[in-house]
């Protein structure tokens, strides 16, 4: 089983700050099959970034994704209050999810 | 527009079974995989399995074999998940989600069904 480990588990940022969260796989993942989801409290997850770097429909351009092999990241260039949520990475083999990174806005 | 509408919350006794539904609309139901995902309170997302309604083929996370059974009714465009021999460990929110197929991401999700197992 390809385990995805996300870090940090919780992070706090002020509006306007740049933030980066990471997703590390125990085995190499094809970049085509590494995705990110945003989940706000009490809501369903939403596809946020697919295939490492492609923004899903409606996702603001301040979000970006990058990575390859076993290391991937999601970056927000200038955090806004509406970005407060938990972000999960997911990969195709076994459809496993990472444990999530909770982003709090100060 | 694509929608996945799940059945309402369930309160079930330990040892019983429950069947949760996920009604699809706005697309060709038989052409896309439907996945089921579990989320325990305050926890992360856990993949249960998928069904391809066009063929009825299924695949399960080893952890949920014997616990979950996935079916689909193409006449009503509805996917089902039956959970058996329920314990408190099964109390969670269960989501259905559509697979984009091309890159195996989940582009549309149901609103979630809360299952509470309690005597």
Interface residues (C-beta under 8 A of the other chain):
Chain A: X32 X33 X35 X37 X39 X44 X45 X46 X47 X50 X51 X56 X88 X90 X92 X94 X95 X96 X97 X98 X99 X100
Chain B: X35 X37 X44 X45 X46 X47 X50 X61 X95 X97 X100 X103 X104 X105 X106 X107 X109 X110 X111 X112
